[in-house]
Amino acid sequence: MERTQVNSSNIRSIGYDEQSSILEVEFISGSIYQYLNFPEYLYQQFINASSYGGFLNDHIRYNYQYQKIR
């Protein structure tokens, strides 16, 4: 999955696969998480957020099933 680099103190890049509805987040630490059954409209809000970490904590982290892939 291709990810877009973002300017954040905690998140390195964000990607989204429309066919599988998976959001992928790469952290500065090198960890990569995939959030499952993730709606495209929320990805658009996330990629345009003024604070990526804040948006992740407020709208994603505890609301979607995820798996750590690295």
C-alpha positions in Angstrom: 0.0 0.0 0.0 1.3 3.4 -0.9 1.4 5.9 2.0 1.6 9.7 2.0 4.2 11.2 4.3 2.8 13.7 6.8 4.2 16.4 9.0 3.7 15.1 12.5 5.7 14.5 15.6 4.4 10.9 16.0 3.1 9.8 12.5 5.4 9.3 9.5 2.9 8.3 6.8 -0.8 7.4 6.2 -2.2 5.2 3.4 -5.6 3.9 2.5 -6.8 1.0 0.3 -10.3 1.6 -1.0 -10.9 -2.0 -2.1 -10.2 -3.5 1.3 -11.2 -0.4 3.4 -7.9 -0.6 5.3 -6.2 2.5 6.8 -2.5 2.1 7.3 -0.5 4.3 9.7 3.3 4.3 10.0 4.6 5.8 13.1 8.0 7.6 13.6 9.0 4.6 15.7 8.8 2.3 12.7 5.6 0.6 13.8 2.9 0.1 11.2 -0.8 -0.4 12.1 -3.7 -1.3 9.9 -7.2 -0.2 10.9 -9.9 -2.5 9.4 -13.3 -1.7 7.9 -12.3 2.0 7.8 -14.6 4.3 5.8 -13.1 6.4 3.0 -14.8 9.6 4.2 -13.0 9.4 7.5 -9.7 8.8 5.7 -10.3 12.0 3.8 -10.9 13.8 7.1 -7.8 12.3 8.6 -5.4 13.2 5.8 -6.7 16.8 5.9 -6.6 17.1 9.7 -4.7 19.9 11.4 -3.4 17.4 14.0 -2.8 13.8 12.8 -2.1 12.5 16.3 -5.1 14.2 17.8 -7.4 13.0 15.0 -6.1 9.4 15.5 -6.7 9.5 19.2 -10.1 11.2 19.0 -11.7 9.3 16.0 -9.7 6.2 15.1 -7.6 4.4 17.8 -10.4 3.2 20.0 -13.2 3.0 17.4 -11.7 0.6 14.8 -10.3 -2.9 15.0 -6.6 -2.9 14.2 -3.6 -5.1 13.7 0.1 -4.3 14.1 2.0 -5.4 11.0 5.4 -4.2 12.0 
